Amino acid sequence: MKDVVVITGAAQGLGACIAKALLANGFRVAITDISEKDAVATAKRLSSGSGSDDNSGDVAGFKLDVIQKSDFEQTLAAVEAHFGQVNGLVNNAALTLTTPVMEVTAEEFDNVLNVNLRGTLFGCQVFGAYLAQKGYGRIVNIASLAGQNGGAAAGVHYSSSKGGILTMTKVFAGNLAANGVTVNAIAPGPMDLPIVHELVPPEKLEHLLENVIPVKALGSPDFVGGIVAQLMQRDAFGVTGATWDINGGLFMR
């Protein structure tokens, strides 16, 4: 039976690309979003697959507000009831703001940290405990280059939250490894996604591509999805607590 992976914030953007890649790699996928309508719509769009593939029955949409731990518990129960099992989680939901550092308010800071960092905490807690009890599971947290180098365009709250996710990944990896659950992070740099084109002015993006990003190209969301699919494989047990850098050479270690 195909493994089932839950993705947060997957109605659009990178989350939807990850869902598409997981389906293409033989997983069943629960697309979750704060908007149930959007989650269901994306699931329906992906359910027809591509070409001759048919993913009907392999993907479904659910509502999930990541700042509420009870929502994670309810969604986990709903997905298990729908698919019969749950084997993995992708903590992808994020609030991306670029407010200048000296203008970030306490309310805005809290909003970003609540979605990005607290949402990841609750996901790792609820799904981590469930998967550990089952004796097997995979968790992938979507961090960011901004959490490693501060980011070129990201707000201080966004960068701080993503840096926290990197550390949180190690903490949960250490706590869950003995129970067959791996926890890893992916830290993408600038991706070829609508949100990047919306947040970065054309002239600044041109400068980044020509003079800043070593490979002179935005990252591929589909490639990120492929990495998630690899980390979700049953034979990926040897990788945990790791951060996978996909940043075009912007951060090397």
ChimeraX attribute file (.defattr): number of C-alpha atoms within 10 A of each C-alpha:
attribute: neighborCount
match mode: 1-to-1
recipient: residues
	/A:1	8
	/A:2	14
	/A:3	20
	/A:4	24
	/A:5	26
	/A:6	28
	/A:7	27
	/A:8	28
	/A:9	27
	/A:10	27
	/A:11	27
	/A:12	17
	/A:13	15
	/A:14	24
	/A:15	26
	/A:16	25
	/A:17	21
	/A:18	27
	/A:19	32
	/A:20	24
	/A:21	22
	/A:22	23
	/A:23	24
	/A:24	17
	/A:25	16
	/A:26	16
	/A:27	23
	/A:28	25
	/A:29	30
	/A:30	30
	/A:31	31
	/A:32	31
	/A:33	24
	/A:34	19
	/A:35	16
	/A:36	17
	/A:37	14
	/A:38	20
	/A:39	26
	/A:40	21
	/A:41	16
	/A:42	21
	/A:43	28
	/A:44	17
	/A:45	11
	/A:46	20
	/A:47	20
	/A:48	16
	/A:49	16
	/A:50	11
	/A:51	6
	/A:52	7
	/A:53	11
	/A:54	13
	/A:55	21
	/A:56	14
	/A:57	14
	/A:58	21
	/A:59	26
	/A:60	23
	/A:61	25
	/A:62	24
	/A:63	22
	/A:64	26
	/A:65	20
	/A:66	27
	/A:67	21
	/A:68	15
	/A:69	17
	/A:70	14
	/A:71	18
	/A:72	23
	/A:73	17
	/A:74	13
	/A:75	18
	/A:76	23
	/A:77	14
	/A:78	15
	/A:79	22
	/A:80	15
	/A:81	11
	/A:82	13
	/A:83	18
	/A:84	12
	/A:85	16
	/A:86	26
	/A:87	24
	/A:88	26
	/A:89	26
	/A:90	27
	/A:91	28
	/A:92	23
	/A:93	26
	/A:94	23
	/A:95	14
	/A:96	17
	/A:97	18
	/A:98	16
	/A:99	17
	/A:100	11
	/A:101	11
	/A:102	8
	/A:103	9
	/A:104	16
	/A:105	12
	/A:106	9
	/A:107	8
	/A:108	14
	/A:109	18
	/A:110	15
	/A:111	16
	/A:112	23
	/A:113	22
	/A:114	19
	/A:115	21
	/A:116	28
	/A:117	28
	/A:118	21
	/A:119	24
	/A:120	30
	/A:121	23
	/A:122	20
	/A:123	26
	/A:124	26
	/A:125	16
	/A:126	16
	/A:127	22
	/A:128	27
	/A:129	16
	/A:130	17
	/A:131	24
	/A:132	19
	/A:133	13
	/A:134	14
	/A:135	15
	/A:136	21
	/A:137	29
	/A:138	27
	/A:139	30
	/A:140	28
	/A:141	27
	/A:142	27
	/A:143	32
	/A:144	29
	/A:145	23
	/A:146	24
	/A:147	23
	/A:148	18
	/A:149	12
	/A:150	17
	/A:151	17
	/A:152	15
	/A:153	17
	/A:154	22
	/A:155	23
	/A:156	22
	/A:157	26
	/A:158	28
	/A:159	27
	/A:160	20
	/A:161	26
	/A:162	27
	/A:163	21
	/A:164	20
	/A:165	26
	/A:166	24
	/A:167	14
	/A:168	21
	/A:169	26
	/A:170	17
	/A:171	13
	/A:172	21
	/A:173	22
	/A:174	15
	/A:175	14
	/A:176	21
	/A:177	20
	/A:178	12
	/A:179	16
	/A:180	15
	/A:181	26
	/A:182	31
	/A:183	32
	/A:184	26
	/A:185	27
	/A:186	23
	/A:187	22
	/A:188	22
	/A:189	25
	/A:190	28
	/A:191	21
	/A:192	16
	/A:193	16
	/A:194	11
	/A:195	13
	/A:196	15
	/A:197	13
	/A:198	9
	/A:199	14
	/A:200	17
	/A:201	11
	/A:202	11
	/A:203	8
	/A:204	11
	/A:205	17
	/A:206	14
	/A:207	13
	/A:208	18
	/A:209	15
	/A:210	13
	/A:211	11
	/A:212	16
	/A:213	18
	/A:214	14
	/A:215	14
	/A:216	15
	/A:217	17
	/A:218	18
	/A:219	18
	/A:220	20
	/A:221	22
	/A:222	18
	/A:223	14
	/A:224	24
	/A:225	22
	/A:226	20
	/A:227	18
	/A:228	25
	/A:229	23
	/A:230	15
	/A:231	24
	/A:232	28
	/A:233	16
	/A:234	12
	/A:235	9
	/A:236	13
	/A:237	17
	/A:238	8
	/A:239	14
	/A:240	23
	/A:241	20
	/A:242	16
	/A:243	22
	/A:244	17
	/A:245	21
	/A:246	22
	/A:247	22
	/A:248	20
	/A:249	14
	/A:250	16
	/A:251	15
	/A:252	7
	/A:253	4
